[in-house]
Amino acid sequence: MTEASDSLLGRAERRFLRRIFNGRSVPITADGHPFLTYKEASRYLLSLPPEARERAYSQMKSAVAEGSGSP
């Protein structure tokens, strides 16, 4: 992942993803795909078109808020 592709995710999104995936032992699921690391999640998000990216990011965020993705 390059700096240019990483900038497609905003700073707040990158920080949030790094925080929720830090030391994770239980995967977070979005679009039916389990993610255990920041790199897996960000690589997947960057492969999506903007609308789908926002939807998958929201799914990850709500999984953590609901506690189903808590470490």
C-alpha positions in Angstrom: 0.0 0.0 0.0 1.5 3.3 -1.0 1.1 6.7 0.7 -1.1 7.9 -2.2 -3.5 4.9 -1.9 -3.5 5.2 1.9 -4.7 8.8 1.5 -7.9 7.6 0.0 -8.9 6.8 3.5 -9.2 9.9 5.7 -6.9 10.5 8.6 -9.8 9.8 11.1 -10.7 6.6 9.3 -7.0 5.3 9.3 -6.7 6.2 13.0 -9.9 4.5 13.9 -9.0 1.3 12.0 -5.6 1.2 13.6 -7.1 1.6 17.0 -9.8 -1.1 16.6 -7.4 -3.7 15.0 -4.6 -3.1 17.5 -4.1 -6.5 19.3 -7.3 -7.9 18.0 -7.9 -11.6 18.5 -11.6 -11.7 17.3 -12.2 -10.7 13.7 -14.5 -7.9 12.6 -16.8 -8.8 9.8 -17.8 -6.5 7.0 -19.5 -7.6 3.7 -19.2 -11.2 4.9 -15.4 -11.0 5.1 -13.6 -11.4 8.5 -10.7 -8.9 9.2 -8.2 -9.4 11.9 -5.6 -6.8 11.0 -5.5 -3.2 10.0 -3.7 -4.1 6.8 -6.3 -6.6 5.7 -9.1 -4.2 6.4 -7.5 -1.2 4.8 -6.5 -3.2 1.7 -10.1 -4.4 1.3 -11.5 -0.9 1.8 -9.2 0.6 -0.7 -10.2 -2.0 -3.3 -13.8 -0.9 -3.1 -15.5 2.0 -4.9 -16.3 5.0 -2.6 -19.9 4.1 -1.9 -19.1 0.5 -1.0 -16.1 1.6 1.0 -18.2 3.9 3.1 -20.7 1.1 3.7 -18.1 -1.5 4.7 -16.3 1.1 7.0 -19.7 1.8 8.6 -20.2 -2.0 9.2 -16.9 -2.3 10.9 -17.6 0.8 13.0 -21.0 -0.5 14.1 -19.6 -4.0 14.9 -17.3 -2.4 17.3 -20.0 -0.2 18.8 -22.3 -3.2 19.3 -19.5 -5.1 21.0 -19.5 -8.0 18.6 -16.1 -7.0 17.4 -14.6 -6.0 20.7 -11.1 -7.4 21.4 
